[in-house]
Amino acid sequence: MSGFDRLPESVAELFGEGATAVEAYGLLTVDVPSDAWIAALTTARDTLGCTFFDWLSAVDEPGTGFLVCAHLVSLGGPAGPGGMGGTGGPGPVRKLLVRTTVGYEAAELPTATGVYAGAGWHERETHEMFGVGFTGHPYLAPLLLPEEFEGHPLRKDFVLASRVAKAWPGAVEPGESHGGGPKRRQMMPPGVPDPNEWGPLKGQLPAAPARPARGPRAAGGERPPRRTRPAAEGPPSRPGDVTGEGTGAPSGEEPAAPAPPRKRVADAPWEQPPPPAEEPPAEEPPAEGGEPR
């Protein structure tokens, strides 16, 4: 039995006290305390055979801290001392996600470059985007942003100043229509401050107009009451009824005249009725004193 087959039940035995594991959609996720971060990565490499390092990053969890994640893969090579692939040949490819949480005040972890050399690039990016420090890193310098850049862009409390200093380039704001109707109050996404409270236009913009409340319906716009038909009047009148019974006409009034029957249209040329015979022209009376013409 391989180390993966023993999880998640034996997670405390493999990763130590305080570790938890869950498997969903073919991915096994192990959460460990921050002080057991390097030990957990070493166990994943030596015991579970996760020799391939995929990526490392973090997630800003408001109110909790930073969730640092390392995605590792066991390529299913020959069986090792930990029983990665069992006996008799290579095992299947297995994925493992190792996570830990660090607080905002002490956002720091030991570097994983001693276990996975490929983690150096990812730790530089995580430090730059989230502000998580990695002690012992050989070169924790900026990677993507210029050196004069201030702040960490992937933190959820980072202010998106570009939306304040520069107007929206589109014709209308997101959520508005092109009809030119009244504008609704703009909803700012997380990180976008109110331009009247932060930025170069602070205190210079007018307050957003309040949406007028709907008044009562005008008297002219009320719908007329719907007429109800008593059961004694019966159903509405139908063409062809010759009596007032069951026509819906009030007693003492003549029912509506029946509609004329529709003329039948032949479905095929041979069903057309024969044309009427032409009558011979009438003879004119003879003129006076002469023969008939």
C-alpha positions as CSV (number, residue, x, y, z in Angstrom):
1,M,0.0,0.0,0.0
2,S,1.4,3.4,-1.0
3,G,1.5,6.5,1.2
4,F,-1.3,8.1,-0.9
5,D,-3.6,5.1,-0.2
6,R,-3.3,5.7,3.5
7,L,-4.6,9.2,3.3
8,P,-6.6,11.0,4.4
9,E,-7.1,8.7,7.4
10,S,-3.4,8.5,8.4
11,V,-2.7,12.2,7.9
12,A,-1.7,12.8,11.5
13,E,0.7,9.8,11.4
14,L,2.4,11.1,8.2
15,F,2.4,14.8,8.7
16,G,2.2,15.2,12.5
17,E,-0.3,16.5,14.9
18,G,-2.6,19.3,13.8
19,A,-2.6,18.2,10.1
20,T,-5.9,17.6,8.3
21,A,-6.5,16.1,4.9
22,V,-9.5,15.9,2.5
23,E,-9.8,14.5,-1.0
24,A,-12.1,16.0,-3.6
25,Y,-12.2,15.8,-7.4
26,G,-9.1,13.7,-7.5
27,L,-7.0,16.2,-5.6
28,L,-5.7,15.4,-2.1
29,T,-5.3,18.6,0.1
30,V,-3.3,18.5,3.3
31,D,-3.4,21.5,5.8
32,V,-0.6,21.7,8.3
33,P,0.4,24.3,10.9
34,S,2.9,27.0,9.8
35,D,5.7,25.6,12.0
36,A,5.4,22.3,10.2
37,W,5.6,23.7,6.7
38,I,9.1,22.4,5.8
39,A,8.5,19.1,7.5
40,A,5.3,18.6,5.5
41,L,7.0,19.4,2.2
42,T,9.8,17.0,3.1
43,T,7.3,14.2,3.9
44,A,5.6,14.8,0.6
45,R,8.8,14.4,-1.3
46,D,10.4,11.5,0.6
47,T,7.4,9.5,1.8
48,L,4.8,10.2,-0.8
49,G,7.2,10.5,-3.7
50,C,6.1,14.0,-4.8
51,T,9.3,14.8,-6.7
52,F,7.8,17.2,-9.1
53,F,7.2,20.8,-7.8
54,D,4.4,22.5,-9.8
55,W,3.7,25.9,-8.2
56,L,3.5,27.9,-5.0
57,S,1.3,30.9,-4.3
58,A,-1.0,32.4,-1.6
59,V,-4.6,33.5,-1.2
60,D,-5.7,36.5,0.9
61,E,-8.3,35.4,3.3
62,P,-9.8,38.5,5.0
63,G,-10.0,38.1,8.8
64,T,-7.8,35.0,8.7
65,G,-4.5,35.7,7.0
66,F,-2.6,34.3,4.0
67,L,-3.2,30.8,2.8
68,V,0.1,29.6,1.3
69,C,-0.3,26.7,-1.1
70,A,2.2,24.3,-2.7
71,H,1.1,22.0,-5.5
72,L,3.1,18.9,-5.8
73,V,2.9,15.9,-8.1
74,S,4.0,12.3,-7.8
75,L,4.8,11.1,-11.3
76,G,4.4,7.4,-10.5
77,G,8.0,6.4,-11.0
78,P,9.7,3.2,-9.7
79,A,8.7,2.1,-6.2
80,G,10.8,3.8,-3.5
81,P,11.4,3.2,0.2
82,G,8.1,4.8,1.1
83,G,6.1,2.5,-1.2
84,M,5.2,5.2,-3.7
85,G,4.3,2.9,-6.5
86,G,4.2,-0.4,-4.7
87,T,6.0,-3.4,-6.3
88,G,6.0,-4.6,-9.8
89,G,6.2,-1.3,-11.7
90,P,5.5,2.4,-11.7
91,G,2.4,3.8,-9.9
92,P,-0.2,6.3,-11.1
93,V,0.3,10.0,-11.2
94,R,-1.0,11.6,-8.0
95,K,-1.5,15.2,-7.1
96,L,-1.0,16.8,-3.6
97,L,-1.8,20.3,-2.4
98,V,-0.1,21.3,0.8
99,R,-1.4,24.4,2.6
100,T,-0.7,26.5,5.6
101,T,-2.0,29.8,7.0
102,V,0.1,32.7,8.3
103,G,-1.4,35.8,10.0
104,Y,-1.2,39.4,8.7
105,E,1.0,40.5,11.6
106,A,3.6,37.6,11.2
107,A,3.3,36.8,7.5
108,E,6.5,34.8,7.2
109,L,7.5,31.2,6.5
110,P,10.9,29.4,6.1
111,T,11.9,29.1,2.5
112,A,11.2,25.8,0.7
113,T,14.2,26.1,-1.7
114,G,16.0,23.5,0.4
115,V,13.3,20.9,-0.4
116,Y,12.3,22.1,-3.9
117,A,14.8,24.3,-5.7
118,G,12.0,25.4,-8.1
119,A,10.2,27.1,-5.3
120,G,12.6,30.1,-5.4
121,W,10.9,31.8,-8.3
122,H,7.4,31.3,-6.8
123,E,8.4,32.6,-3.4
124,R,9.7,35.8,-4.9
125,E,6.4,36.3,-6.7
126,T,4.4,35.5,-3.6
127,H,6.5,37.9,-1.5
128,E,6.1,40.6,-4.1
129,M,2.3,40.3,-4.6
130,F,1.2,39.4,-1.1
131,G,4.0,40.5,1.2
132,V,4.6,37.1,2.6
133,G,8.3,36.8,3.7
134,F,10.4,33.6,3.3
135,T,13.3,33.5,5.7
136,G,16.5,31.9,4.3
137,H,15.6,32.7,0.7
138,P,18.8,33.2,-1.3
139,Y,17.5,36.2,-3.4
140,L,14.2,37.6,-2.3
141,A,14.2,40.5,-4.8
142,P,11.4,42.1,-6.9
143,L,10.4,39.9,-9.8
144,L,7.6,41.5,-11.8
145,L,7.0,45.0,-10.5
146,P,9.4,48.0,-10.7
147,E,11.6,48.6,-7.7
148,E,9.8,51.9,-6.8
149,F,6.4,50.2,-6.7
150,E,4.8,50.5,-3.3
151,G,2.3,47.9,-1.9
152,H,1.3,44.4,-2.7
153,P,-1.3,44.3,-5.6
154,L,-2.9,40.9,-4.8
155,R,-3.9,41.9,-1.3
156,K,-7.6,42.6,-1.0
157,D,-7.0,45.8,0.9
158,F,-4.8,47.2,-1.9
159,V,-6.3,50.4,-3.4
160,L,-6.8,50.2,-7.2
161,A,-5.7,53.8,-7.7
162,S,-5.9,53.6,-11.5
163,R,-9.7,53.7,-11.4
164,V,-9.5,56.9,-9.4
165,A,-6.8,58.8,-11.3
166,K,-8.0,57.7,-14.7
167,A,-11.6,57.8,-16.0
168,W,-13.3,54.6,-17.3
169,P,-12.3,54.3,-21.0
170,G,-15.6,52.9,-22.1
171,A,-18.6,54.9,-23.4
172,V,-20.7,54.1,-20.3
173,E,-19.9,52.7,-16.9
174,P,-20.4,49.0,-16.3
175,G,-24.0,48.3,-15.7
176,E,-25.3,51.4,-17.5
177,S,-27.3,51.4,-20.8
178,H,-26.8,53.4,-23.9
179,G,-30.4,54.8,-23.7
180,G,-29.4,57.9,-21.8
181,G,-31.7,57.2,-18.9
182,P,-30.9,58.2,-15.3
183,K,-27.7,56.7,-13.9
184,R,-27.8,54.4,-11.0
185,R,-25.3,54.7,-8.1
186,Q,-22.1,53.0,-9.2
187,M,-21.1,49.9,-7.2
188,M,-17.4,49.9,-6.5
189,P,-15.7,46.5,-6.5
190,P,-13.3,45.6,-3.6
191,G,-10.2,47.7,-3.7
192,V,-11.8,50.6,-5.6
193,P,-12.3,53.6,-3.3
194,D,-14.8,56.4,-3.8
195,P,-13.1,59.1,-5.9
196,N,-14.6,61.8,-3.7
197,E,-12.9,60.3,-0.6
198,W,-9.5,59.2,-2.0
199,G,-7.3,60.5,-4.8
200,P,-6.7,63.8,-6.6
201,L,-10.4,64.7,-6.8
202,K,-11.1,64.2,-3.1
203,G,-13.8,66.5,-1.9
204,Q,-14.4,68.1,-5.3
205,L,-17.1,65.9,-6.7
206,P,-20.8,66.4,-6.0
207,A,-22.6,63.8,-4.0
208,A,-24.3,61.0,-5.9
209,P,-28.0,62.0,-6.6
210,A,-30.5,60.1,-4.6
211,R,-32.9,58.0,-6.5
212,P,-36.5,59.5,-6.3
213,A,-39.0,57.4,-4.5
214,R,-41.9,56.1,-6.5
215,G,-45.2,57.9,-5.9
216,P,-48.7,56.5,-5.9
217,R,-50.2,55.6,-9.3
218,A,-52.0,58.5,-10.9
219,A,-55.8,58.5,-11.1
220,G,-55.7,58.4,-14.9
221,G,-53.4,55.5,-15.0
222,E,-55.5,53.2,-13.0
223,R,-56.8,50.1,-14.8
224,P,-60.6,49.9,-15.2
225,P,-62.3,47.3,-13.1
226,R,-62.7,44.0,-14.8
227,R,-66.3,43.0,-15.6
228,T,-67.5,39.8,-14.1
229,R,-70.1,37.7,-15.9
230,P,-72.9,36.2,-13.8
231,A,-73.4,32.5,-14.2
232,A,-77.0,33.0,-15.2
233,E,-76.0,34.8,-18.4
234,G,-74.2,31.7,-19.6
235,P,-71.2,31.7,-22.0
236,P,-70.5,34.5,-24.5
237,S,-72.5,34.6,-27.7
238,R,-71.4,32.5,-30.6
239,P,-72.0,32.9,-34.3
240,G,-74.9,30.8,-35.4
241,D,-77.1,31.1,-32.3
242,V,-80.6,32.1,-33.2
243,T,-82.1,32.4,-29.8
244,G,-81.1,34.5,-26.8
245,E,-80.7,31.4,-24.6
246,G,-77.1,30.8,-23.8
247,T,-75.9,33.7,-26.0
248,G,-75.0,36.0,-23.1
249,A,-77.4,38.6,-24.3
250,P,-79.5,40.2,-21.6
251,S,-83.1,39.2,-21.4
252,G,-85.5,41.3,-23.5
253,E,-82.8,42.1,-26.2
254,E,-82.4,40.6,-29.6
255,P,-79.3,38.4,-30.0
256,A,-76.6,39.5,-32.4
257,A,-77.2,38.5,-36.0
258,P,-75.4,35.3,-37.0
259,A,-72.3,35.8,-39.1
260,P,-72.6,34.8,-42.8
261,P,-71.3,31.4,-43.7
262,R,-67.8,31.4,-45.1
263,K,-67.3,30.7,-48.7
264,R,-65.5,27.4,-49.3
265,V,-62.3,27.5,-51.2
266,A,-61.4,24.6,-53.3
267,D,-58.3,22.7,-52.3
268,A,-57.3,21.7,-55.9
269,P,-58.0,23.0,-59.4
270,W,-60.2,20.0,-60.3
271,E,-62.4,20.8,-57.3
272,Q,-63.3,24.3,-58.6
273,P,-67.0,24.6,-59.4
274,P,-67.8,24.9,-63.2
275,P,-68.3,28.5,-64.4
276,P,-71.9,29.5,-64.9
277,A,-73.4,29.2,-68.4
278,E,-73.5,32.5,-70.3
279,E,-77.1,33.6,-71.1
280,P,-77.8,34.5,-74.8
281,P,-78.2,38.3,-75.4
282,A,-81.8,39.5,-75.4
283,E,-83.2,40.4,-78.8
284,E,-84.1,44.1,-79.3
285,P,-87.7,44.8,-80.3
286,P,-88.2,45.7,-84.0
287,A,-88.2,49.3,-84.9
288,E,-91.3,51.0,-86.0
289,G,-92.1,50.4,-89.7
290,G,-89.2,48.1,-90.2
291,E,-88.0,44.6,-89.8
292,P,-86.3,43.4,-86.8
293,R,-82.6,43.9,-86.9
